[in-house]
Amino acid sequence: MRGPELSRRSFAAGATLAALVPVPAFAAAPLTRAEAWRSAMERAFARNNGTGLYREHVPVQPGDPRYATEWPFSQAHIAYLDLVMAGAEAERRYGPAFAKVREAQQRYWSETSTTGKPGYLSAVTAPLGKGDDLYYDDNEWVGLAEVQHHLFKRDALSLRRAKAVFELIRSGWSTDPKLPSPGGVAWTQKSDNGDRNTVSNMPGAELGLRLHQFTGDRRYLDDALRYYRWTNATLQRPDGLYHDHLKLDGSINTHVWSYNQGVPVGVNVLLSQITGEKKYIAEARRIADSSYRWFVEGDRFDPEPPAFVAIFFKNLLLLESATGERRFRDAMQAYADRIWRTRRDPETGILKARTGRSELIDTAAMVQIEAVLAWDPANWPTLY
């Protein structure tokens, strides 16, 4: 199916998806542990100076930046988004804090970057900071959060912001034909790094597919397919799992991170919705099955950064919203139970670091996981 027929079908799929995702009015599961992680996050990391921002590490050391970098902050932002979507009472309780952190997200926004497109820099911009380099994956997570918020509230602002992020991602496509495996979205705009990653391409594909569902604009689909096909051709293993990144010299970092497996599952679910082609849901299942063997049966979750695990599970719940399965939801619960028992600091309530200092992003990820576990499954189609 191609051309206008495909666009009409995907627009219809998007309309159907929107109809399935009302503002939650159901009775949510208890948020007891999500609230415990959230309140600990606020006590330990919130700056409490009217900015809505956080510090990145505790204990604080001399020379620490005043504010967290964008990637950890975005995960605290998303933690509140997941909380307010846990039901009507949760929205009333956490809505003001979510509005504050959502506004604070814009403190990382810059009207320009090295490609001329605006985006979120890795440090706060003036007047609170001087900004820093731009990472495409950091921006993609914010873009996907805006998609989730748009499905929740149907607001024009979220859609505009998601579109702006996608324009930035488009500008990050590598055009040098002399590169090994030409193409791919770069990881960062830093001049000393030429990596092209699963995590800078597949979330971009996911964002493009969501925007295509919302707008019916075929260009979003075309770009999403370009990112998807490049990553599959360059970084996917024969068993369906994904390597981390391609280096400038043509060598591949072969580490298997959880979020690099979860996002392609979500991309294939969305492609199945848009095209109606069964091959995509079959591919989503294949990657999911390999991921289950690798991470669940192979007992490989605990060394993973919790933020990676949160992204992984959210995408697998998107798959389970289409298949009716619950094995990844059960695995998500088991992970949350284990981290609560073994890594929660009994004195501070935050997630203990394995080495070094505790980080905002880790506790924020546990808020996300526990909040989403409290969701009604009817809301899983909004996930990444």
N, C-alpha and C positions, 0 to 999 in steps of 0.2 A: 504494500500500500504506500503510495507516494503522493507528493504535491498537495493540492487543496483537500483531497479526500482525507489524507492523514491529518492535516491541521484541523479539519472539522471534527474528526473523531477525537483528537486529543483535547480540543476545547470542550467537547461533550464530557470527556472523562474528568476534566478539571471541574466542570459544573457539578457532576455527580459527586466528586470528592468533597466539594464545598458543602453540598447538601448533607453530607454525612457528618459534618463537624460543626455542630452548633456551639454557642457559648455554653460551657458545661453547667448543668443544673442538677446533676446527679449527686447522690450521696457518695463522696469519695471514701476510699479506704483510709484508715488512720494514717496521719502524717507524723506520728510521734517521733520516729527516728529522723525523718527529714528535718523536722523542727529542731531536734537536738543538734544535728550537724549545722543547720543554718545559724542557730543562735551562737554556737561555738565559733563559726566563721566570723560573725559580726564582732564578737568580743575580741578575738585574736587579731583580726586583719583590718577591720574598718578604720578609716582615718578619722571619721567623726568630726570633720571640719567644714561641713557644708558642701563638699565637692561630690559626694556620692562614691568616692574612690576608695581603694584599698591599698595596703602595703602587700608586698609579695611574699616575704619570709618572716618567720619568727623562730627564735628570738631575734630582735632587731640588732644589727651590728653597725658600728660606725662606718659611714660611707655608703650605706644602703640608699638607693633611690627613694625619694619620698613616696612615689606611687608605683604600683605594679605595672608591668608591661601589658600590652594589649591582649595577648593570648590568655594569660591567667584571668585578667579582668573580664574578658568576654565569657569565660566559663562561670564566673559569679553572676553575671548578667543573665545567662541562660538558666542558671539555677533558679533564679526568681521567676523567669518565664515558665519553667516547668512547674514551679509551685503554684502560680496563679491558675494554671490549667488543670489543677487537681480537683476542681469542683467549685461551686458557687461560694461556699464558706471560705475556702482557701483564697479565692479571688478577693473577697472582701478583706480578709486578714492581711494578705501580702501585697495587695494592689498598690498601696502608697509606696512601699519600699521598691517594688518593681518599677514604678514610674520614675523613681529617683535614680535607680541604677541604669535604666534605659536612657535617661537623659545624659547620665555621666558617660555612657558609651561614646557619645559624640565628642568628648574631650580628646579622643584619639584621631578624630577626623581631620584630614588635610585636603584642601581644595586642589592640590596638585601633587604629582609624584614624578618619578623619573620618566614615565611614559606619557606624562601630561594629563593623566586621569586622576581624579580624586580617589581617596581611599583612607583606610585606617592605618596609621603608622604604629610602630611597635612601642612607642612611648607617648605620653600625653603631649599635646601641642600647646602653644602659647594661649593664654598667659601663664599656665601652670607648669609648662615644660617646653622643651625644644624639639619634641618629636624625635624620630629616629628612622631607621630603615623600614621598608614596607615588605611584608610577607604575604604572598597571595593566599596561602592556606588560612592565615589569621583572618583575612577578609572574608573568605568563603564561609567560615563558621558564623560570622555575624550576618552575612547574607542569608544563610539558612535559618538563623534565628528569626530574621525578619519575615521569611516565608512562613515559619511556624506561627508567628504573631499575626500575620495577615490571614491565615486560615482560622485563627482564633477570633479576630476582631473585624475582619473585612475592611481594614482601614487603608486609605490611600497612601499614607505616609510610609508604612512598612513596604508596600509594593514599590514605591519610588526608591527607597533605600536599597532594596534587593536588586532592582534594575541597575542602580548606580554601581553596586559592587560587581555586577556581571560585566558591565562595560570595562571596569578595571581588569577583570580576569581576561577578557578578550585582548586587552592590550599586552598581556603577559605571554601570549603565544609566541613560541620561538620560531623565527622566520629564516634563520641562517641555514641554507641547504648543505653546508659543509659539516654541520654537527653530526655526531653519531646518532642514528635514529632521528632524523630531522623532525621538528615539531615539538609538541608538548608545551604545557604552561610551566614557566619557571617557578621555582620555590620562592624566590625572593628577588627583590630589585637590587640587592647588594652586588656591587661590581666585582667582588672577589669570590662569588659563588655562582657556578653554572649548573647546579643540580636541577633536574626535572623529576618530580616526585609523583608517586601515586596520590599523595595527599594534596598536591596542588592541582591535580587534574580531575580526579573522580568527584570531589566535592563541587568543583566547578561544573561538571556534567550534571550533578544532582540539582544544583541551583538553576541551571539552564532549563532542565526538564520541568521543574516547578513553574518557572516563568512562562514556559510554553503552555503548560496547563492553564495558567491564569489568563493568558493573553491570546492564545492561538497563533502567535507569531512564529512562523516556521524557522526564522533565523536562530531563535533560541534552541530549537531542536537540532538544527544543523550543527551548531557549535558544540552542543552537548555530545552529539554523536562523534564529532571530531576528537574531543577529549577522551571519550570512552574508548574509541578504537585505537588511538595512540597508546593509551595505557595498557590495553589488552595485548597489543602487538609487542610492546617493549618490556613490560614489567610483570606480566602474569605468568605464573608457573603452570606446568601441565596439569597439576591437580586442582587448578582454579584459584589458588592463593596468590597473593601479590608480594613481590619484592618492594623494598622501600623507595629506592631512587636510582636514576641513571646519572652517572657523573660526567663531567665534561670530557674526560678522556675515554669514555665509552664503557668503562667498568660499571658494574651494578652492585649496589649495596643490597644484599639478599635478605636482610633481616625481615622477619614476618611480624609486623605490628598488628594489633587487634583492629584499630580503626581503619587501617588500610584494607581489611577484609570486609568490614561492616558496610562502608560507604558503597563499594561496588554492588553489594547485595541490594541496597536501597535504589541505586541507579537502575538495576535490572528490573526491579519491581515497578518503578515509574515507567520504564520503557514498555513493559507489558501492558500497563494501563493505557498508555498513549497509542501504541500501535495495534494492540490486540493480538500480537504475535506470541505464541506459546513458547518460542525458543528463549525468550527473555526470562520468563518465570522459571523455566527449567534451569537456566544458567544461575539465577538467584539461588535456587535450591542446591545446585552443585557447589557453589562457593560456600553456602551455609553449611552443607554437610562436611566439607573439608575443614571449615572453621570449627565446627563442633568437635571433630576428631582431634584437631590440633590444640585447641584451647581448653575445651571442657574435658574430653577424655584424656588428653595429654597433660592436664593440670598445669597449664601455662599462663593462667590469668594473673596470679599474684605478683609476678615481677613487672607486669605492665603498669604504666602510669594510669591511675584511675580515670583520668579524662579520656584516654584512648578507649578504655573499657566502656565508659558511658556512651560514647559515640557508636561504638560497635553494637551494643545492645539496642540502642534506639533504632538503628537501621534493621536489626533482626526482628524487632517488634513490628516494624513496617511490613516486613515479609509475612510475619505471622498474622497481621491484620488481613492479608490476602489469602492465606492458606488455612487459617483456623487452628494452627498448631500452637503449642504452649511450651515446647522444650526449652527454647531460649529464654522465655519469661521465667521458667523454673530455674534455669542456670543463672539468670540475673539475680533472682532472689537468693540463691545459694551464695553467690558472690557477695551480695550485700550483707548477708548474715555473717559470713566469714570475716569480712573486713570490720564489721561492728565488734565482733568478739576479739579479734586479734590485733587490730591496728588503731583503734580509737584510744586516744590518750585519756586515761581516767581523770586526770586533773584538769585539763583544758577542754576536753571534748573534741579537739580537732584530730585530724588524721596524723599519726606519728610518721615521721620520715624514716625510711630504712637507713639512710645515711644523711649526715648533714642536718639542715634545719627543715622545719615543716613549711609547706608551701600552700598558699591560697588555693591554687588550682586543684589540689588533691581533695581538700575538704569541700570545695564547690562542686566537684564531680560527684561526691557522695550525696550531696543535697539533690543533685539531678537524678541520680539512680533511685534514691528512696522516694522522691516525688513522683517519678514516672511509674514506679511500682504501685503507687496509690491511684493512678489513673483508671478510669473506666476504659476497657479495651476499645470501646467505640471511638476513642480519641487517638488511638495508635496511628491511623492514616495521616495525621499531621506531622509525624516524626520524620525528620530529615528526608 
